[in-house]
Amino acid sequence: QVQLVESGGGLVQAGGSLRLSCAASNVVFRINSMGWYRQAPGKQRELVASITSGGGTKYIDSVKGRFTISRDGAKNTAYLQMNSLKPEDTAVYYCAAAVGLPNSPFNYWGQGTQVTVSE
């Protein structure tokens, strides 16, 4: 059973930066894509950014130019560098991994880390 553990969340003022990390353990099969979701109070969970095993990335429009997703394959770790943070970025951020067959959907999730951006 793959386990994902996030770290790096916290409280930051608007305009500040945070770097989230997601470490995967008990990895037996290949990790394909990794991603970061977020869920704000009263809102649906949304996929913020994703990265394939080949390094291809995707972002939602609201974070383009501010957030950068990356991964270290050797360490089975993904990162989300968040710059120019805004209050609307406040949410619980969840790491996700697609493990197993190519093109498999995200099938493992972390427990989440809180990001709070104050005015």
Sequence and secondary structure as in RCSB ss.txt:
>XXXX:A:sequence
QVQLVESGGGLVQAGGSLRLSCAASNVVFRINSMGWYRQAPGKQRELVASITSGGGTKYIDSVKGRFTISRDGAK
NTAYLQMNSLKPEDTAVYYCAAAVGLPNSPFNYWGQGTQVTVSE
>XXXX:A:secstr
  EEEEE  EEEETT  EEEEEEEES  S EEEEEEEEE TTS  EEEEEE TT  EEE GGGTTTEEEEEEGGG
TEEEEEE S  GGG EEEEEEEEESSTT    EE   EEEEEE 
